Amino acid sequence: MTQTLLIELLTEELPPKALNNLGNHFAAAIAEGLEKVQLTDGETDYTAYASPRRLAVQVKNVKPVQADQQVVKKGPSVAGGMKDGAPTKALEGFARGAGAKIEDLKIINDGKQDVFAYEYTQTGKLLGELLEDILNQAVKKLPIPKVMRWGSSTHTFVRPVHGLVALHGSEVVPVNVLGLQSRNFTLGHRFLSDGQIVLANADSYAGQLKNEGKVIASFAERKAAIQTALNQQAGRLNATVAADEALLDEVTALVEWPVVLEAGFEEHFLDVPQECLILTMQQNQKYFPLLDASGKLINRFLLVSNLQAEDPSHIIRGNERVLRARLADAEFFYKQDQKATLESRLPKLSQVVYHNKLGNQAERIERLAAISRHIAAALGADADTAERATRLSKADLVTEMVGEFPELQGTMGKYYARLDGESEEIANAIEQHYWPRFAGDKLPEGKIATAAALADKLETLVGIWGIGLIPTGDKDPYALRRSALGILRMLMNSDLSISDVLQAAYATFPAGKLAGNTLAEVAEFMQARLAVLLQNDYPHDVVAAVLAKRPDRLNDLPAKLQAVEAFKKLPEAAALAAANKRVQNLLKKADAQLGAVNENLLQQAEEQALFAASQALQPKINAALAAQDFQTALTELAAIKPQVDAFFDGVMVMADDAAVKQNRLNLLNQLAGQMNAVADIALLGD
């Protein structure tokens, strides 16, 4: 009879940022282990539990014993097992190892040859005989970066383990894991629960922990409860919660019995930029800031306590006192920073090392300024404004606030630039020159901000690559892949060319500082990253066809990709793609320089017809390309499919007459130019 199996490890407080991942891995590994030894039927149904002091799993429909299994042990081949009518030593050894007599062996075919085999029924093992190994394997597989020992034990785990529950139904399964013998009781909340909780059975686990132990064992259930309570409390204040998923997950991993409380701070702290206050509350204190309808921070916040008290005022006051000290620090740093302008801080950047092979931040600023001037001019923006924004963009690195909160670099520069009287365009560019910071992040707004952002990422990509620090495998310590993707996304929104901006960045480094092949390698890297970026939205072969042309300007890429995708759906597309592939193969065999078609050398009706169709097609393609109507440029190709088919059916391209052969290759070269005007359609369908 199948019953629910419960496994729980009772531990010291587990690392909050890893808790949910640990719980899911632990549960999945146990379920997988049970399924592997056939102690469950079909797809295993299990529930993972993870709280600060426990990892647990409930697995439904677990058998108490394995079913008997038919086992077939294969031995030597018939040819190798018998010699002159007598068993060989190999066959005798196999029989002895299998615990069988020679006459008990059968001959079966293993798919390649006839072999001796021993077939027998293996009695199923009890759950208790198999579970210990499953648990040990599950513990070993956990993604734990650093383990620890406790007491005099030689066992290791992410945190000390003090209890092991193993229940099948209401029966304890006798196992020993991490030096602990299984039992049927656990502990509840460290402060809100008294003594042991004896579990009635495996199914009662979550209910008993909640009712008797003041523990919500399910990570997902705790998270949902916190989210609901936060929204309710915020709603009472006509506010919304400023929190990301990571903070909610971390707080969920810190409490077993969440209680959401409202607290506040003095209004004068709101004079400090709200990004500083929000970061302080979220990062240092794990509080949930509140925003009004216009997105402005208010002087109330929410906290999640792990204690339930009749009068929570002392908890609230204690948290307010701690936060007040933090906010006072932020306020002090903000006021101190205002005593010096961003421009006056620039000399200090010479004391900030950028990279030992590339110099300090002051030297880097000179490169960034030159690159941003070049890009701004190409974009039709004011180069002086772009240079000013770029020169000030790193000045906040030497402010007190950014020294305390590195995450605010750029953001604080924006605020200090405004206080210094810089234009809003420059202030925004200082903040946005770090954008996009990650995949899917917003792009810089405006040409000045774009010039500053491109300069920053281009200098990093070209410079770091040029000194040999190239990304390998999953290692990319300088985030060059991220820089490349950011550059590509910005280029797709502008008329700039890849080669031009890379050359502009390369030219700012002293001669001999970077490897000679840097530009070529980075350009190739950019094309590879472009393929990765585009394949999220377009089919692989469509991307390959368009990128085969190695586009240098990317602003028309979406239109080209959409055009090729539409062309691919035409009934003539497959045949034209195959013909293009054939054309390219023939052109590779050309033994002379290809040129214009000589109409007088066109001998057969099929090649004359193809030439006429191609000539009629050319102005249509030219007009479509001039209008950037790439779909028309491709769909017009469908009209010449009959002439292309007839040509390949009736004309021998590689004729004996050298002049005729050359002329036919010239014709195919003209055709290839038309077929590949937008993309290499030969790659469609690959």
C-alpha positions in Angstrom: 0.0 0.0 0.0 1.5 3.3 -1.0 1.6 6.2 1.5 3.1 9.7 1.7 6.8 9.9 2.6 8.1 12.9 4.6 11.7 13.8 5.0 12.9 16.8 7.1 16.3 18.1 8.0 16.1 20.4 11.0 19.0 22.9 10.9 20.5 26.1 12.2 19.4 29.2 10.3 20.1 28.6 6.6 21.6 31.2 4.3 18.6 33.3 3.1 19.7 34.0 -0.4 20.2 30.3 -1.1 17.3 28.9 0.9 14.6 28.4 -1.9 17.2 27.0 -4.3 18.4 24.5 -1.6 14.9 23.5 -0.8 14.0 22.8 -4.4 17.2 20.9 -5.1 16.8 18.8 -2.0 13.2 17.8 -2.7 13.8 17.1 -6.4 16.9 14.9 -5.6 14.9 12.8 -3.2 11.9 12.4 -5.5 14.3 11.5 -8.4 16.0 9.0 -6.2 12.7 7.3 -5.2 11.6 7.2 -8.8 14.9 5.7 -10.0 14.6 2.7 -7.6 10.9 2.3 -8.6 9.4 3.2 -5.3 6.9 5.5 -6.9 4.4 4.9 -9.7 4.6 7.1 -12.8 5.6 10.7 -12.5 6.6 11.5 -8.9 4.3 13.9 -7.0 6.1 15.8 -4.4 6.0 19.1 -2.4 9.1 21.0 -1.3 9.3 22.9 2.0 12.0 25.4 3.0 12.1 27.7 6.0 15.0 29.3 7.8 15.5 26.2 10.0 14.4 23.3 7.8 14.5 21.6 4.4 11.8 19.1 3.8 9.9 17.2 1.2 6.6 15.3 1.0 6.4 12.6 -1.7 3.0 11.1 -2.5 2.3 7.4 -3.2 5.6 5.9 -2.1 5.7 2.1 -1.9 7.0 0.3 1.3 8.9 -2.2 -0.9 10.1 -2.4 -4.4 8.3 -4.7 -6.8 10.2 -7.9 -7.7 12.3 -7.3 -10.8 13.4 -9.6 -13.6 17.1 -9.3 -14.0 19.1 -10.4 -17.1 22.9 -10.6 -16.7 24.8 -10.9 -20.0 27.9 -13.0 -20.3 30.4 -14.0 -23.0 29.4 -14.6 -26.6 28.4 -18.2 -27.6 31.7 -18.3 -29.6 33.8 -17.2 -26.7 31.9 -19.3 -24.1 32.2 -22.7 -25.6 35.1 -24.4 -27.2 35.1 -28.0 -28.5 31.7 -28.5 -26.8 33.0 -27.5 -23.4 32.6 -24.3 -21.4 35.5 -21.9 -21.5 37.0 -20.4 -18.4 35.3 -17.1 -19.3 31.9 -18.8 -19.2 32.6 -20.7 -16.0 33.8 -17.4 -14.4 30.6 -15.6 -15.5 28.4 -18.4 -14.1 30.3 -18.4 -10.8 30.0 -14.6 -10.5 26.3 -14.8 -11.3 25.7 -17.5 -8.7 24.4 -19.9 -11.3 25.2 -23.3 -12.9 26.2 -23.6 -16.5 23.0 -25.5 -17.3 21.0 -22.5 -15.8 22.3 -20.1 -18.5 20.3 -19.2 -21.6 21.4 -18.0 -25.0 19.9 -14.6 -26.1 20.7 -12.1 -28.8 22.0 -8.8 -27.5 21.3 -7.1 -30.9 24.8 -7.8 -32.2 25.4 -11.5 -31.5 24.3 -14.5 -29.5 25.5 -14.4 -25.9 25.1 -16.4 -22.7 22.8 -14.9 -20.1 21.5 -15.6 -16.6 17.9 -14.6 -16.0 16.5 -14.5 -12.4 14.0 -12.7 -10.3 15.4 -10.2 -7.8 13.3 -9.7 -4.7 12.3 -6.1 -4.2 14.1 -4.2 -1.3 12.4 -2.4 1.5 12.0 1.4 1.5 14.3 1.5 4.6 17.1 -0.3 2.8 17.1 2.2 -0.1 16.2 5.5 1.5 19.4 6.1 3.4 21.5 6.1 0.2 18.9 8.3 -1.5 19.2 10.8 1.3 22.9 10.8 1.4 23.1 11.3 -2.4 20.5 14.2 -2.2 22.7 15.9 0.5 25.8 15.5 -1.6 24.2 17.0 -4.7 23.0 20.2 -3.0 24.5 23.4 -4.5 26.5 24.4 -1.4 29.5 26.6 -2.1 30.9 26.3 1.4 30.2 23.5 4.0 30.8 23.5 7.7 31.4 21.1 10.6 29.8 21.3 14.0 30.6 19.9 17.4 32.8 16.8 17.3 31.0 15.6 14.2 32.9 14.8 11.0 29.8 15.4 8.9 29.5 18.5 6.8 26.6 20.6 5.6 25.7 24.2 4.8 24.7 24.7 8.5 24.6 22.4 11.6 21.8 19.8 11.4 20.1 18.8 14.6 17.2 16.6 13.6 16.0 14.1 10.9 12.4 13.1 10.3 11.7 10.2 8.0 8.0 9.1 8.1 6.2 6.8 5.7 2.6 7.3 6.6 2.8 7.2 10.4 5.8 4.8 10.6 9.3 6.0 11.1 11.7 4.7 8.4 14.9 3.8 10.2 17.8 5.6 8.5 20.9 7.4 9.7 22.0 10.5 7.8 24.6 13.2 8.8 25.1 11.2 12.0 21.4 11.6 13.0 18.9 8.7 13.5 15.5 9.3 12.0 12.5 10.1 14.2 8.9 11.3 14.1 9.1 14.7 15.8 10.4 18.1 14.9 10.6 21.6 16.4 8.5 24.7 15.6 9.3 28.4 15.7 12.4 29.2 17.8 10.4 31.6 20.1 6.7 31.1 19.4 6.6 27.3 19.9 7.1 25.1 22.9 8.9 21.8 22.8 8.7 19.0 20.4 6.0 18.5 17.8 5.2 14.8 17.4 4.0 14.3 13.8 0.9 12.1 13.5 1.8 11.1 9.9 3.6 12.4 6.8 0.5 14.2 5.5 0.0 16.2 8.7 3.4 17.9 8.5 2.5 21.4 7.2 -0.7 21.6 9.2 0.9 20.6 12.5 3.8 23.0 12.0 1.5 25.9 11.3 -1.0 25.1 14.1 1.3 23.8 16.8 4.7 25.3 15.8 3.9 28.7 14.3 5.8 27.8 11.2 4.7 28.2 7.6 6.9 25.5 6.1 6.2 26.2 2.5 8.4 28.9 1.0 5.8 29.8 -1.7 3.0 30.0 0.9 5.1 32.3 3.2 6.0 34.5 0.2 2.4 34.8 -0.9 1.3 35.6 2.7 3.9 38.4 3.0 3.0 39.8 -0.4 -0.6 40.0 0.5 0.0 41.6 3.9 2.4 44.1 2.3 -0.2 45.1 -0.3 -2.9 45.4 2.3 -0.9 47.6 4.6 0.3 49.8 1.7 -3.3 50.1 0.5 -4.4 51.5 3.8 -1.8 54.3 3.3 -2.8 54.9 -0.4 0.8 53.8 -1.3 2.5 51.1 -3.2 5.4 48.9 -2.1 8.8 49.6 -3.7 10.4 46.2 -3.7 11.9 43.8 -6.2 11.5 40.0 -6.3 14.9 39.4 -4.8 14.1 41.3 -1.6 10.8 39.5 -1.2 12.5 36.2 -1.6 15.2 37.1 0.9 12.8 38.3 3.5 10.7 35.1 3.0 13.8 33.1 3.7 14.4 35.0 7.0 11.1 34.4 8.7 9.0 31.3 9.6 6.0 33.2 10.9 5.8 36.5 9.1 4.1 39.5 10.6 4.0 42.7 8.6 4.3 45.9 10.6 4.2 49.6 9.7 6.8 52.1 10.9 8.1 55.5 9.9 11.0 58.0 9.9 11.4 61.7 10.2 10.2 63.7 7.2 13.5 65.8 6.8 15.3 62.7 5.6 13.2 62.9 2.4 15.5 65.8 1.3 18.1 63.1 0.6 17.6 61.6 -2.9 15.1 58.8 -2.6 17.3 56.2 -4.3 19.7 56.5 -1.4 16.9 56.0 1.2 15.4 53.1 -0.7 18.7 51.4 -1.1 19.5 51.8 2.6 16.1 50.4 3.6 16.2 47.5 1.2 19.8 46.5 1.2 20.8 47.1 4.8 17.6 46.6 6.7 15.4 44.4 4.5 12.6 46.9 4.8 9.9 47.7 2.2 9.8 51.4 1.2 6.5 53.0 0.3 5.8 55.3 -2.7 2.9 57.7 -3.2 0.8 57.8 -6.4 3.4 59.9 -8.2 6.2 57.5 -7.3 7.7 59.6 -4.6 9.0 58.0 -1.4 6.9 58.7 1.8 8.3 58.6 5.3 6.5 55.3 6.2 7.8 51.8 5.5 6.9 48.2 6.2 9.0 45.6 7.9 8.4 41.8 8.2 9.0 40.5 11.7 9.5 36.9 12.7 7.7 37.5 16.0 4.0 37.9 16.8 3.3 40.1 19.8 0.2 41.5 21.4 1.9 44.9 21.5 4.4 45.2 18.6 5.3 48.8 19.5 8.7 47.9 20.9 9.5 46.0 17.7 8.5 49.0 15.6 10.5 51.4 17.7 13.6 49.3 17.7 13.5 49.1 13.9 12.9 52.8 13.6 15.9 53.5 15.8 18.2 51.3 13.7 16.9 52.9 10.4 17.2 56.4 11.8 21.0 55.9 12.3 21.3 54.6 8.8 19.4 57.5 7.2 21.4 60.0 9.3 24.6 58.6 7.7 23.1 59.0 4.2 22.0 62.5 5.0 25.5 63.4 6.3 27.2 61.9 3.2 24.8 63.9 1.0 25.5 67.2 2.7 29.3 66.6 2.8 29.3 65.8 -0.9 27.6 69.1 -1.7 30.6 71.0 -0.4 32.6 70.2 -3.6 31.5 70.3 -7.3 31.8 67.3 -9.6 34.4 69.2 -11.6 36.5 69.9 -8.6 36.7 66.2 -7.9 38.1 65.3 -11.3 41.8 65.4 -10.2 41.1 62.7 -7.6 40.2 60.3 -10.4 44.0 60.0 -11.1 44.2 58.1 -7.7 41.5 55.6 -8.8 43.0 52.6 -10.7 41.0 51.5 -13.6 43.2 48.6 -14.6 47.0 48.3 -14.1 47.5 47.9 -17.8 45.2 50.6 -18.8 45.9 53.3 -16.2 43.7 55.2 -13.9 40.2 56.7 -14.2 41.5 60.1 -15.1 43.4 58.7 -18.1 40.3 56.7 -19.0 38.2 59.9 -18.9 40.4 61.3 -21.7 39.6 58.3 -23.8 35.9 58.4 -23.0 35.7 62.2 -23.9 37.3 61.6 -27.3 35.0 58.7 -28.1 31.9 60.5 -27.0 32.8 63.6 -29.1 33.2 61.5 -32.2 29.9 59.7 -31.6 28.0 62.9 -30.8 29.2 64.4 -34.0 28.1 61.4 -36.0 24.7 61.5 -34.3 24.3 65.2 -35.1 24.5 66.2 -31.4 26.7 68.9 -29.8 30.1 67.4 -29.2 31.1 69.8 -26.5 28.0 68.9 -24.4 28.8 65.2 -24.9 32.4 65.7 -23.8 31.3 67.7 -20.7 28.8 65.0 -19.7 31.4 62.3 -20.2 34.1 64.1 -18.3 31.8 64.5 -15.3 30.4 61.0 -15.6 32.9 59.3 -13.3 33.3 62.2 -10.8 30.8 60.7 -8.3 33.1 57.7 -7.8 35.1 59.8 -5.3 32.1 61.1 -3.4 31.2 59.9 0.1 27.8 58.6 -0.9 29.1 56.4 -3.7 31.9 55.2 -1.5 29.2 53.9 0.9 26.8 52.8 -1.8 28.6 51.8 -5.0 25.3 50.9 -6.5 24.4 54.6 -6.7 27.2 55.6 -9.1 25.7 57.6 -11.9 22.5 58.2 -9.9 24.3 60.5 -7.4 26.3 62.1 -10.3 22.9 63.2 -11.7 21.8 64.8 -8.5 25.2 66.5 -7.8 25.3 67.8 -11.4 21.9 69.4 -11.0 23.1 71.0 -7.7 26.2 72.3 -9.6 24.0 74.0 -12.1 24.7 71.7 -15.0 22.1 71.3 -17.7 19.4 68.6 -17.4 20.8 67.0 -20.5 24.2 66.6 -18.9 22.8 65.4 -15.6 20.7 62.7 -17.2 23.6 61.6 -19.4 25.7 61.2 -16.3 23.2 58.8 -14.8 22.3 57.0 -18.1 25.9 56.5 -19.3 25.7 53.1 -17.4 22.6 52.1 -19.3 21.6 49.5 -20.3 23.0 47.7 -17.2 21.5 44.3 -17.9 19.5 42.4 -20.6 16.2 44.1 -21.1 17.2 47.3 -19.3 16.1 50.6 -20.8 18.4 52.4 -23.2 19.8 55.9 -22.7 17.4 58.7 -23.7 18.7 61.3 -26.1 21.8 61.6 -28.3 24.1 63.0 -25.5 23.3 60.2 -23.1 23.7 57.7 -26.0 27.1 59.1 -26.9 28.3 58.9 -23.3 26.9 55.3 -22.8 28.4 54.0 -26.1 31.8 55.6 -25.2 31.8 53.9 -21.8 31.0 50.4 -23.1 33.1 50.7 -26.2 36.2 51.7 -24.2 35.7 48.8 -21.9 35.1 46.3 -24.6 38.0 47.3 -26.9 40.4 48.1 -24.0 39.9 45.0 -21.9 39.8 42.8 -25.0 43.0 44.4 -26.3 45.0 43.5 -23.3 44.0 39.9 -23.6 41.2 39.6 -21.0 38.9 37.8 -23.4 35.7 36.0 -22.2 36.1 32.2 -22.1 33.3 29.7 -21.4 31.2 31.0 -18.6 33.9 33.3 -17.3 33.5 37.0 -18.2 34.8 39.0 -15.2 34.7 42.3 -17.0 31.2 41.7 -18.4 32.3 42.2 -22.0 29.4 40.1 -23.3 27.0 42.5 -21.5 28.9 45.5 -22.9 28.7 44.2 -26.4 24.9 43.5 -26.2 24.4 47.0 -24.8 26.4 48.6 -27.7 24.4 46.5 -30.2 21.1 47.5 -28.8 22.1 51.2 -29.0 23.4 50.9 -32.5 20.2 49.3 -33.6 18.5 52.6 -32.5 20.9 54.8 -34.5 22.6 55.3 -37.8 26.1 54.6 -36.5 28.2 51.8 -37.9 30.0 49.1 -35.9 33.3 49.6 -37.7 33.3 53.4 -37.2 32.6 53.3 -33.4 35.1 50.5 -32.8 37.8 52.3 -34.7 37.0 55.5 -32.8 37.5 53.6 -29.5 40.6 51.9 -30.6 42.2 55.1 -31.8 42.1 56.6 -28.2 44.6 54.1 -26.8 48.3 54.7 -27.1 50.0 53.0 -30.0 51.1 49.5 -29.1 48.9 49.4 -25.9 46.4 47.0 -27.5 47.0 43.8 -29.5 47.2 44.5 -33.3 44.3 42.1 -34.1 41.9 43.7 -31.5 39.6 45.4 -33.9 39.1 42.3 -36.1 38.5 40.1 -33.1 36.1 42.5 -31.4 34.2 42.9 -34.6 33.8 39.2 -35.0 32.7 39.0 -31.3 30.1 41.6 -31.9 28.7 39.7 -34.9 28.4 36.6 -32.7 26.7 38.5 -29.9 24.4 40.1 -32.4 23.3 36.6 -33.5 22.6 35.7 -29.9 20.6 38.9 -29.4 18.4 38.4 -32.5 17.7 34.7 -32.0 15.5 35.5 -29.1 13.0 37.1 -31.6 13.7 35.5 -35.0 14.3 32.0 -36.4 17.9 30.8 -36.5 18.1 30.5 -40.3 16.5 33.9 -40.8 19.1 35.5 -38.5 22.0 33.6 -40.2 20.8 34.7 -43.7 20.7 38.4 -42.7 24.0 38.3 -40.7 25.8 36.5 -43.5 25.9 40.0 -45.1 27.9 41.2 -42.1 25.8 44.3 -41.6 27.7 47.3 -40.4 24.8 49.6 -39.7 22.1 47.9 -37.6 19.2 50.4 -37.6 17.5 48.6 -40.5 18.1 45.0 -39.1 14.5 44.5 -37.8 13.0 45.5 -41.2 15.4 43.1 -43.0 14.7 40.2 -40.6 10.9 40.7 -40.9 11.3 40.8 -44.7 13.3 37.6 -44.8 10.8 35.9 -42.5 8.0 36.9 -44.8 9.9 35.8 -47.9 10.6 32.4 -46.4 6.8 31.8 -46.3 6.5 32.3 -50.1 5.9 29.1 -52.1 8.9 30.0 -54.4 11.3 30.6 -51.4 12.6 27.0 -51.0 13.4 26.6 -54.7 15.1 30.1 -54.9 17.1 29.3 -51.8 18.3 26.0 -53.3 19.1 27.8 -56.6 21.0 30.5 -54.8 23.1 27.8 -53.0 23.8 26.2 -56.4 24.7 29.6 -57.9 27.2 30.2 -55.1 28.8 26.8 -55.5 29.3 27.4 -59.3 30.7 30.9 -58.7 33.4 29.4 -56.4 34.7 27.6 -59.4 35.1 30.7 -61.5 38.8 30.9 -62.7 38.7 34.5 -63.8 37.4 37.8 -62.5 33.7 38.2 -62.9 32.3 41.1 -64.9 29.4 42.3 -67.0 27.3 40.0 -69.1 27.9 40.1 -72.8 24.5 39.8 -74.4 26.0 38.6 -77.7 27.4 35.5 -76.0 24.0 34.3 -74.7 23.4 31.3 -77.0 20.5 29.4 -75.5 16.9 30.6 -75.1 17.0 29.8 -71.4 19.9 32.0 -70.6 18.6 34.8 -72.8 15.3 34.6 -70.9 17.0 34.6 -67.5 19.1 37.6 -68.6 16.0 39.5 -69.7 14.2 38.7 -66.5 17.2 39.8 -64.4 17.6 43.0 -66.3 13.9 43.8 -65.8 14.2 42.9 -62.1 17.2 45.1 -61.3 15.5 48.6 -61.3 12.7 47.2 -59.1 15.2 45.9 -56.5 17.2 49.1 -56.6 14.0 51.2 -56.0 12.9 48.9 -53.1 16.4 49.0 -51.5 16.5 52.8 -51.8 13.2 53.0 -50.0 14.4 50.4 -47.5 11.4 48.3 -48.6 13.3 45.0 -48.1 10.2 42.9 -48.3 9.5 44.1 -51.9 13.2 43.6 -52.8 12.8 39.9 -51.8 9.3 39.2 -53.0 10.2 40.5 -56.5 12.5 37.5 -56.7 9.6 35.2 -56.9 8.9 36.5 -60.4 12.1 35.0 -61.9 11.7 31.5 -60.4 10.5 30.1 -63.8 13.5 31.5 -65.7 15.9 30.3 -63.0 14.5 26.8 -63.1 14.6 26.7 -66.9 18.2 27.9 -66.9 19.4 25.1 -64.6 17.4 22.5 -66.5 18.6 23.5 -69.9 21.9 25.2 -69.7 25.4 23.8 -69.0 27.2 26.6 -67.1 30.6 25.1 -67.3 30.7 25.0 -71.2 33.7 23.9 -73.2 33.9 27.4 -74.8 35.8 29.5 -72.2 34.1 32.7 -73.2 30.6 31.2 -73.0 31.4 29.7 -69.7 32.7 33.0 -68.4 29.7 34.9 -69.6 27.3 32.4 -68.0 29.2 32.8 -64.7 28.9 36.6 -65.1 25.1 36.1 -65.5 24.9 34.0 -62.4 27.0 36.5 -60.5 24.5 39.2 -61.5 21.7 36.9 -60.3 23.5 36.3 -57.0 23.7 40.0 -56.4 20.0 40.3 -56.8 19.2 37.2 -54.7 21.5 38.3 -51.9 20.8 42.0 -51.9 19.0 41.8 -48.5 20.3 38.5 -47.1 21.9 35.2 -48.1 18.8 33.3 -48.9 20.8 30.2 -49.5 20.9 29.8 -45.7 17.1 29.6 -45.3 15.9 26.2 -44.2 19.4 25.2 -42.8 
